[in-house]
Amino acid sequence: MSSPLPRIILPFLLLTSFAGSFWGQATISQPYGTVEEYVQNILLGEGVTATNITYTGGISQLGFLENGSSVFSVDAGLMLNTDNAMCADFCTDCLGDGNDPDLLSVANSVPPLIGQSFSVSSVNDLCVIEFDFEAGGDSISFNYVFGSDEYLTWVNSSYNDIFAFFLSGPGISGPFAAPAGFPDGAINIAQVPDSDPLLPITISSVNNVTNSQYYVNNPSQQGICINGYTTTFTAEAAVQCGQTYHIKLAIADGTDNALESFVLLEAGSFSSNAVNLEADAVPFAAGGIAQLVDYQDALGLPNVVSYPNGESFPLAAWIANNEMTVTVDGETTTIDAVIIEGCNDARFTVIRPEVESELLDTLYLGLEGSAVSGLDFSANFSQVIMQPGQVESEITLGVVDDGANEGVETVLITYEYINGCGELITTTSQVVIMDPIPIVATPSVVGCQGLDGTQELGYDNISGYGPFNYNWNGNVWSNATEDPGDWTVTFDSVFVMTDASGHLIPGHIIPLQITDQCGKSVIHDIEVLYPVMFETEICTNDRQDFPAYNAGIPISDVRYNGNSLVNGSVNGVPLTVDANAVGDNWSLEALVSSGYQWADTLTLVDTCGYETRAFVRVRECFIPNVFTPDNTTGNNNFRVRGLDGFYGSRLLIYNRYGTLVFEDETTDIEQFEIVWDGTYLNGNEAPEGVYQWVLLRSDGHKEHGDLSLFRQR
């Protein structure tokens, strides 16, 4: 016979970004009006069909628990309760006194097994579900948690609520009664693990003293309305393929009908070792953040992740509904997990029945899709070997950031297995692998600087896989250290935009380094530019670019003693400003001088009303044809002036043989002149004689002339 068919499941992912732990809140509802709906829609899983479903008890004693993984490892399941399953509500349809000799017998088998002498006089408020079933494999199992308000006050007393799972059918012989058609009786498969002799589960057999490793004390009823509960147990048994069996799931109050107890049966876990291949993202700690925040709780994720190759994935819609169909690689399908390279991975836990754990078993996985084994995920992800004695094994897809721009890729995992009944079981899981989600920052609109020279800068939105670590111009903080309610993708700060003297600086670059929780970093810069006037000299009857940094930014005015020089003259000032209208403001073009010398301060007013001032000198700029570099006559240097505004202008000096003896150029926009002191490029004095100068102005204008050099000795 072939080895048993394992269940392949991925545990639910529990993550928090808080420092320390916290309790979530499980929710309980009563969505159905019949026991058939509770069994078929909640309890049953793969490989099992149920018929002849009956119920003893009030319908209010049944409930559907969700978000249980915030409390224990069962996330959702069917609750059987000795009171109203809604906790705070009173049970108006409970049966009160009941009659179940088998359940009473189980209750009274406990005291002698744990060295106690108490007895339970009756079982009450019965909640009993029974049904026939056929198994598709050679074993059945399901997971459950027991909880009670009798903890810990009534431990080792007659007030011991009791539950049992009575199984009957072919190959089973037991001491408990079974329905007609199952003549060999029933066995109880709800037992304390590894107990010998087998020990039923009550508050006296599992508590803070006895079998304490299976007990969780909860006197303040955090997360779930019960004083204490067990860890998750698994009930399992070998069965014969295709045969009909009977299960009786029963819980009752012991001796009285006070204080609530429940047994929670994990949703979909009542199954016959059929394959259940589920996938979900499993995070890696990265980016200095202790735990990766899951998709549902992440910050800044775009609704649709798009890549340069044209591929995209509707991430927000998929997060809201994992069952939706999406189109990837040209095919419409459902996706079980979304993996981001270098950020998380897909990990599967393979669990097989304890009763078959001594067999050697190998699972083989078929792999298809656009993702390539050995490149996009581990080449070792193809099979799992279960050694004798091994119940669980983990498979990790092995996705890493390969640095390639691939967009959206898929891998389809197929598992085929012939179970103990000779049936071929096929299951698949589709996983999407995406390149890292790019970090995009949207700067806020930059407003005016204040009159004190400060500026508010910020970001309206940051998208990516947050929460993020930020380094905002040297100020470092991490969203992940805060309560999720304080996570942000929008923030601002005030920066000083003046120098130590209080003068406005023409330009600032304020860097923002963002690191997402996958460890990917990007630097965004906010560049802030201001029109700032600088000191200049201009020749008489000349025209040059207006002497302002960032002169292309519109300004409000250029003034002298409060009078505007824009496109107009002021008495006694040989300067005008050529400017083009831009709405209500001006775009600076040129500073124009007339024919006499002058010097004073002009004021540039930007559109925010901020003023910058600079000294302007108008002077004669004739180029001499004689100079005497001997430090005695006062005519020691040859000067070519009027070059401010012409950054990159060059002066060349040649001797009478045409050899270049001197060369220089203006190195910034404010440099007014180039000076030759009569020395060669190597520093030696040039001899007396006639030289020729050539001026190559940066605007294309060219001048040249002769120059005589004399030395007085």
DRENKOLTOR-308545 format. One record per residue (C-alpha): residue in one letter; y, x, z. Coordinates in steps of 0.001 Angstrom, whole numbers, padded with zeros to 6 digits, always signed. Each point is the difference from the previous one (the first is absolute). Example, Ala and Ser with C-alpha at 12.3 -4.5 7.8 and 13.67 -1.06 7.14 Angstrom:
# DRENKOLTOR-308545
a-004500+012300+007800/s+003440+001370-000660/
//
This chain:
# DRENKOLTOR-308545
m+000000+000000+000000/s+003484+001274-000753/s+002364+001006+002753/p+002301-002654+001499/l+003229-000983-001677/p+003009+001267+001996/r+003266-001774+000536/i+002915+002112-001295/i+003234-000971+001677/l+003317+001632+000757/p+001391-000527+003495/f+003295-001829+000271/l+002915+002410+000221/l+001971-000076+003255/l+003213+002006-000044/t+003166+000140+002021/s+003031+002226-000273/f+000934-000377+003658/a-000396+002726+002553/g-002853-001238+002193/s-002119-003104-000530/f+000704-003684-000061/w-001928-003288-000061/g+000246-002368-002873/q-000645-003692+000373/a-003166-001585-001329/t+000456-003488-001422/i-002425-002908+000333/s-000005-003097-002170/q-002272-002983-000622/p+000192-000447-003771/y-003180-002032-000470/g-001321-003328+001186/t-003728+000647-000447/v-002408+002663+001168/e-001252+000407-003589/e+003445+001227-001066/y+000187+002490+002872/v-003434+001433-000833/q+000312+000088-003787/n+003651+001105-000219/i+000156+002471+002896/l-003358+001209+001278/l-002282+000503-002989/g+000085+003216-001989/e-002020+001599-002784/g-003668-000766-000594/v-000360-003085+002231/t-000083-003701-000827/a+000129-002593+002805/t-001281-003580+000110/n-000566-002731+002619/i+003069+000986+002011/t+000263-001894+003315/y+002326+000209+002973/t-000043-000851+003684/g+003420-000057+001640/g+003562-001110-000626/i+001645+001026-003251/s+002924+001366+002034/q-002376+002634+001432/l-000019+001699-003429/g+002830+002147-001299/f+000994+002547-002620/l+001379+003252+001434/e+002189+002245-002168/n+001823+003297+000651/g-002733+000842+002470/s+000094+003661-001013/s+003219+000264+001998/v-002261-000493+003048/f-003584+000906-000876/s-001833+001227-003083/v-000789-003488-001301/d+003009-001052-002046/a-001018-003582-000752/g-002823-002280+000973/l-001485-003269+001190/m+000521-000761+003719/l-002542-001981+002052/n+001627-001000+003274/t-000908-001738+003265/d+003477-001566-000041/n+002587-000781-002669/a+000148+003037-002280/m+003806-000259-000108/c+000177+001556+003490/a+002880-001985+001493/d-001293-003396-001105/f-002355-002035+002157/c-003411-000840-001443/t-000110-003794-000232/d-003232-000184-002009/c-002168+002524+001864/l-003353-001416+001087/g+000274+000993+003643/d-003518+000163+001449/g-002587+001054-002534/n-003691+000660-000253/d-001407+003147-001583/p-002978+001462+001903/d-000156+003087-002232/l+003635+000907+000613/l-000458-000585+003736/s-003116+002195-000078/v+001973+002799-001679/a+002722-000303+002671/n-002500+000303+002846/s-001842+002935-001605/v+003037+002209+000613/p+000161+000314+003849/p-003401+001680+000545/l+000665+002382-002912/i+003180+001293+001678/g-001267-000090+003610/q+001753-003213+001025/s-001294-003222+001580/f+002484-002685-001102/s-001101-002871-002212/v+001690-002341-002464/s-000688-003657+000782/s+001003-001580-003322/v+001589+000573-003386/n+003003-002138-000939/d+002579-000481-002730/l-002552+000990-002621/c+001277+001330-003345/v-003026+000429-002279/i-000149+000575-003777/e-003407-000068-001705/f-001036+000390-003623/d-002870+001034-002250/f+000569+002932-002325/e-001634+002126-002660/a+000696+003728-000211/g+000368+001922-003227/g-001135+003217+001652/d-002472+001134+002607/s+002339-000176+002994/i+002924-001998+001350/s+002853+001059+002251/f+003378-001149+001272/n+002696+001367+002320/y+001326-001709+003116/v+002205+000371+003079/f-000477-001822+003325/g+002969-000794+002249/s+000488-001957+003234/d+002609-001071+002541/e-002718+000418+002663/y+000619+003754-000178/l+000110+001653+002511/t+000218-002511+002866/w-003393-001676-000502/v-002146+003013-000940/n-003460-000175+001677/s+000468-003617+001027/s-001569-003275-001087/y+003031-000707-002204/n-001249+002005-002936/d+000730-001452-003407/i-002778+000787-002466/f-000538+000258-003731/a-002996+000802-002182/f-000967+000243-003652/f-003451-001533-000410/l-001796+001049-003218/s-003252-001548-001216/g-001989+000183-003215/p-002836+001800-001803/g-001199+003085+001828/i+001910-000879+003159/s-001734-001031+003226/g+002007-000621+003134/p+000226-001842+003315/f+002783-002386-000905/a-000286-003420-001629/a+000553-000339-003736/p+000382-002996-002294/a-003024-001635-001616/g-001298+002182-002792/f+000409+003211+002030/p-003056-000201+002263/d+000079+003556+001341/g+003205-000480+001967/a+003240+001979+000010/i+001406+003282+001287/n+003486+000785+001353/i+001674+002711-002134/a+003181+000193+002144/q-000793+002968+002231/v+001752+002949+001648/p-000564+002939-002396/d-002764+002447+000942/s-000925-001978+003122/d-003634+000206+001156/p-001160-002559+000834/l+002313-001955-002281/l+002970-001328+001951/p+001896-003148-001047/i+003808+000194+000007/t+001948-001700+002809/i+002950+001004+002198/s-002525+001444+002450/s-001898+002120-002544/v+003123+001430-001691/n+003055+000689+002162/n+002021+002829+001529/v-003031+001236+001975/t-003122-001023-001905/n-000104+001239-003607/s+003704+000738+000361/q+000106+001871-003336/y-000140-003395-001688/y+002699-001701+002067/v+003795-000374-000452/n+001981-001334+002966/n+002934-002251-000951/p+001303-001736+003165/s+003500-000483-001435/q-001545-001594-003141/q+001818+002257-002428/g-000677-000823-003626/i-002692-002598+000741/c-000135-002751+002621/i-002973+001328+002004/n-000354+002128+003157/g-002592+002387-001421/y-002198+000505-003019/t-002713+002217-001414/t+000167+002516-002775/t-001436-001101-003338/f-003791-000466-000001/t-002336-000495-002957/a-002869-002485+000045/e-002685+000816-002548/a-003633-000645-000849/a-002545+000635-002719/v-000862-003018-002154/q-002199-000762-002983/c+001629-000384-003398/g+000389-003546-001266/q-001405-001593+003162/t+001767-002670+002049/y+001195+000942+003508/h+001904-001858+002698/i+002875+001286+002147/k+001450-001638+003101/l+003357+001383+001130/a+000664-001332+003493/i+002506+000499+002835/a+000501-002006+003224/d+001638+000027+003417/g-002350+001032+002768/t-000376-002188+003151/d+003441-001637-000415/n+002266-000907-002905/a+003048+002032+001070/l+001516+003131-001570/e-000262+000738-003675/s-002453+002280-001799/f-000367+000628-003713/v-002140+001856-002479/l+001803+001160-003159/l-002172+000384-003121/e+001597+002309-002570/a+001005-001717-003232/g-002396+000674-002861/s-002259+002153+002133/f-003004-002371+000137/s-001697+001642-002957/s-003258+001341-001298/n+000241+003681-000768/a+001743-000654-003324/v+002637+002332-001425/n+003623-000667+000899/l+002166+002678-001600/e+003577-000309+001238/a+002821+002496-000414/d+003283+000541+001774/a+002526+002791+000342/v-000658+002443+002794/p+003030+002107+000951/f+000375+003693+000571/a+002554+001267+002520/a+002771+001569-002058/g+003690+000740-000159/g+000325+000686+003715/i-000856-003616+000773/a-002949-000443+002337/q-001491-002981-001822/l+000565-001349-003463/v+001428-003510+000001/d-002073-002422-002036/y+001355-001754-003085/q+000727-003242+001844/d+002265+001736+002503/a+001509+002674-002242/l+003706+000270-000712/g+001682+000441-003363/l-002993-000704-002227/p+001209-001233-003394/n-001229-003378-001200/v-001381+001616-003138/v-000881+003698-000134/s+000841+001314-003484/y-000737+003381-001524/p+001498+001953-002956/n-003119-000558-002127/g+000737-003737-000007/e-002699-000984+002481/s+000809-002104+003041/f-001645-001838+002878/p+001292-003168+001764/l-000354+001451+003482/a+001963-002626+001956/a-001901-002898-001572/w-003331+001728+000593/i+000857+000664+003637/a+000771-003688+000459/n-003219-001075-001703/n-002824+002527-000394/e-001992-002611-001938/m+002501-000242-002849/t-000957+001221-003458/v+001924+002926-001460/t-000112+001779-003333/v-000868+003688+000170/d-001409+002200-002761/g+000376-003000-002299/e-002381-002170+002026/t+000725-002903+002332/t-001857+000357+003288/t+000252-000222+003772/i+000697+003131+002033/d-001633+000812+003339/a+002160+002962+000982/v+003097+001871-001172/i-000005+003744+000620/i+003052+002254-000292/e-000809+003596-000884/g+000607+002413+002846/c+000701-002861+002379/n-003145-001965+000723/d-003572-000434-001130/a-002813-002517-000236/r-002690+000384+002615/f-003147-002084+000337/t-002247-000373+003016/v-003657-000577-000842/i-001897-001886+002689/r-003677-000876-000125/p-002070-002125+002374/e-001144+001678+003185/v-003531-001334-000531/e-000282+002053-003228/s+001819+003110+001165/e-003095+002241-000062/l-000268-000163-003800/l+001447+002603-002365/d+002381-001808-002345/t+002257+001102-002877/l+002830-002064-001453/y+001041+000746-003577/l+003451-000993-001233/g+000991-000630-003610/l+003539+001092-000890/e+002164-001159-002918/g+003697-000246-000842/s+002891+002195-001141/a-000095+002194+003110/v-002200+003049-000538/s-002607+001164+002502/g+000684+003553+001106/l+003651-000216-001082/d+001453-003167+001500/f-002552-000410+002767/s-002846+001980+001505/a-002994+000809-002199/n-002140-000474+003118/f+000816-003705+000118/s-003167-001248-001687/q-002666-000510+002643/v-000647-000220+003721/i-003207+001078+001692/m-000928-001823+003210/q-002239+002208+002109/p-002693-001423+002289/g+001651-001126+003203/q+003405-000286-001672/v+001629-003438+000106/e+003477+000793-001369/s+001434+002362-002584/e+003458+000338-001497/i+000967+000506-003639/t+003496+001148-000897/l+001166-000287-003599/g+001800+003345+000328/v+003300-000730-001755/v+002568+002839-000004/d+003387+000530-001598/d-000829+001888-003183/g+003665+000332-000994/a-000591-001563-003423/n+002067-002921-001296/e-002748-002550-000538/g+001578-003246+001164/v-002618-002605+000909/e-003716+000799-000192/t-003078-001936+001052/v-003484+000707+001221/l-002659-002720-000010/i-002738+000648+002552/t-003280-001795-000731/y-002995-000130+002334/e-003387-001364-001012/y-002860-000402+002447/i-003424-001608-000041/n-000428-001554+003429/g-003171-000497+001989/c-000612-003266-001829/g+000005+001723-003398/e+003371-001485-000966/l+002649+002023-001841/i+003283-000128+001909/t+003135+001180-001821/t+003446+000345+001510/t+003189+001684-001200/s+003311+001177+001379/q+003083+000747-002094/v+002454+002606+001301/v+003427+000856-001449/i+001231+003595+000310/m+003760+000486-000461/d+002211+003050-000212/p+002226+000464+003062/i+002639-002723+000269/p+003348+001572-000939/i+002791+000042+002569/v+003180-001533-001404/a+003280-000144+001937/t+002889-002249-001046/p+003350+001317+001324/s+002575-002490+001208/v+003174-000382-002035/v+002374+002724+001176/g+003231-001455+001322/c+003285+001665+000828/q+000308+002851+002408/g+002011-000722+003085/l+003462+001366+000561/d-001570+002287+002601/g-002090+001621-002751/t-003314-001644+000909/q-002373-001853-002305/e-002792-002508+000654/l-003096+000704-002099/g-003405-001607+000050/y-002937-001582-001782/d-000517-003649-000846/n-003734+000349-000513/i-002792+002556+000036/s-003340-000841-001568/g-003325+001799+000251/y-002824-000014+002552/g+001866-000143+003325/p+000783+000214+002824/f+001741+003226-000926/n+001087+003243+001599/y+003698+000662-000755/n+002163+003120-000030/w+003512-001363-000613/n+002269+003025-000373/g-001783+001812+002840/n-000501-003061+002220/v-003782-000390+000279/w-001786-003132+001109/s-003187-001915-000725/n-000342-003735-000417/a-003595+000238+001148/t+001047+000842+003549/e+001827-003311+000276/d-001134-003557+000500/p-000816-001499-003441/g+002850-002423+000542/d+002348+003000-000136/w-001411+001512-003192/t+002684+000160-002644/v+000599+000881-003619/t+003765-000584+000303/f+002378+002157+002011/d+003370+001744-000120/s+002024+002665+001780/v+003563+001306+000103/f+000677+003493-001341/v+003091+002218+000306/m+001259+000818-003472/t+002805+002406+000928/d-000025+003698+000751/a+000990+001637+003262/s+003664-000326-000975/g-000330-003703-000683/h+000193+000382-003785/l-002174-002239-002144/i-002900+001872-001598/p-000423-000853-003699/g-003753-000493+000081/h-002866-000587+002397/i-003749-000250-000497/i-001679-001787+002922/p-003791+000512-000185/l-002577-002472+001272/q-003568+001276+000281/i-002550-002805+000215/t-003644+000565+000906/d-002341-002949-000358/q-002992-000521+002252/c-002251+001641-002598/g+001896+003283+000414/k+001827-000207-003326/s+003640+001163+000193/v+002970-000425-002276/i+003660+000990+000353/h+002660-002487-001077/d+003622+001144-000253/i+003132-002068+000303/e+002748+001844-001870/v+003523-000980+001021/l+002910+001262-002134/y+003734-000353+000672/p+003030+000763-002211/v+001668+002833+001915/m+003092+001815-001288/f+000062+003797+000175/e+002804+002590-000162/t+000981+001144-003466/e+002515+001841-002152/i+001114-001165-003405/c+002113+001677-002624/t+003261-001539-001126/n-000370-002322-002974/d-003772-000055+000452/r-002737-002584+000386/q-003251+000390+001896/d-002791-002133+001474/f+001185-001644+003170/p-000775+002308+002966/a-002430-002222+001947/y-003656+000221+000833/n-001915-002956-001486/a+003026-000919-002094/g-002052-002588-001884/i-000051-002300+003058/p+002814-002577-000237/i+002949+000529+002360/s+002856-002156+001172/d+002971+002341-000503/v+001468+003526-000123/r+003291+000256+001898/y+002836+002334+000835/n+002020-000999+003083/g-001356-003531-000380/n+000863-000300-003701/s-002718-000476-002619/l-000459+002653-002670/v-002623-001989-001942/n+001189-000389-003593/g+003631+000437+001067/s+002599+002539+001173/v+001888+000513+003251/n+003437+001605+000136/g-000207+003668+000911/v-003771+000246-000561/p-001128+001719-003246/l-003435-001620+000192/t-001636-003189-001216/v-003604-001243+000211/d-001792-001390-003026/a-002468-002709+001061/n-001936-002899-001520/a-000126-003418+001598/v-003315-001042+001601/g+000583-003489+001283/d+002655+000299+002679/n-000566+003764+000296/w+000295+003161-002094/s-002300+002563-001539/l+001702+003398+000120/e+000390+001881-003253/a+002523+002852+000230/l+002858+001616+001872/v+002982+000642-002325/s+002956+002328+000746/s+003448+000315-001556/g+002201+003047-000493/y+001072+001307+003396/q-001614+001510+003062/w-000736-002119+003073/a-002281-000034+003086/d-000882-002693+002543/t-002799-002257+001293/l-001498-002986-001854/t-002110-002748+001558/l-003068-001598-001620/v-000930-003462+001353/d-003567-001181-000646/t-001007-003654-000353/c-000883-000153+003702/g+003528+001079+000967/y-001112+003445+001133/e+002571+002713-000861/t-000537+003642-000919/r+002886+002401-000517/a+000311+003253-001939/f+002755+002506-000807/v+000961+000196-003691/r+002064+002799-001553/v+001627-000107-003451/r+000791+003473-001250/e+000756+002003-003089/c-003205+001326-001552/f+001109+002362-002804/i-002492+002760-000756/p+001628+003484+000208/n-000546+002735-002593/v+000659+002959+002335/f-001217+000866+003505/t-000033+003122+002184/p-002981+000082+002393/d+001365+002845+002174/n+001035-001921+003154/t+003579+001187-000384/t+001798-002321-002392/g-001114-003424+001224/n-001560-000783-003369/n-003451+001118+001114/n-002249-002701-001493/f-000461-001783-003293/r-000277-003768+000675/v-001023-002909-002147/r+000988-003182+001878/g-000334-003753-000312/l-003799-000018-000001/d-000656-002447+002852/g-001810-002983-001343/f-001660+002222-002614/y-003084+001175+001846/g-001888+002692-001956/s+002995+001421-001916/r-000478+003680-001017/l+002380+002968-000367/l-001148+002954-002130/i+001853+003391-000249/y-000752+002410-002884/n+001265+003581-000598/r+001330+001155-003382/y-003552+000877-001077/g-001178-003589+000567/t-002012+000888+003104/l-000104-002645+002752/v+001497+001585+003129/f+000470-003062+002222/e-001378-003543+000230/d+000410-002794+002556/e-000118-003801+000163/t+001095-002810+002304/t-002744-000973+002416/d+001263-003360+001234/i+002277-002778-001092/e+002772+001038+002398/q+000380+003618-001229/f+003491+000313-001485/e-000048+003479-001561/i-002034+003005-001115/v+001376+003399+000957/w-000630+003500-001481/d+001011+002911+002187/g-000356+002648-002735/t-003484+001284+000898/y-003190+000098-001982/l-002995-002104+000919/n-001416+003038+001838/g+003174+000317+002113/n+001527+003040-001759/e+003650-000158-001057/a+000663-000918-003607/p+002288+002525-001777/e+003432-000793-001352/g+000036-001577-003404/v-000025-003231-001952/y-002675-002622+000760/q-000737-003431-001357/w-000675-003031+002181/v-001915-003135-001039/l+000034-003262+002005/l-002841-002450-000604/r+000963-003135+001919/s-002836-002336+000919/d+001509-002876-001996/g-000395+002030-003212/h+003605+001273-000166/k+000229+003708-001011/e+002897+002462+000343/h+000366+003762-000494/g+002664+002709+000047/d+000820+003668+000465/l+000503+001622+003393/s+001515+003428+000768/l-001142+001797+003134/f+002319+002641+001530/r-000436+002092+003102/q+002940+001634+001868/r-001148+003299+001488/
//
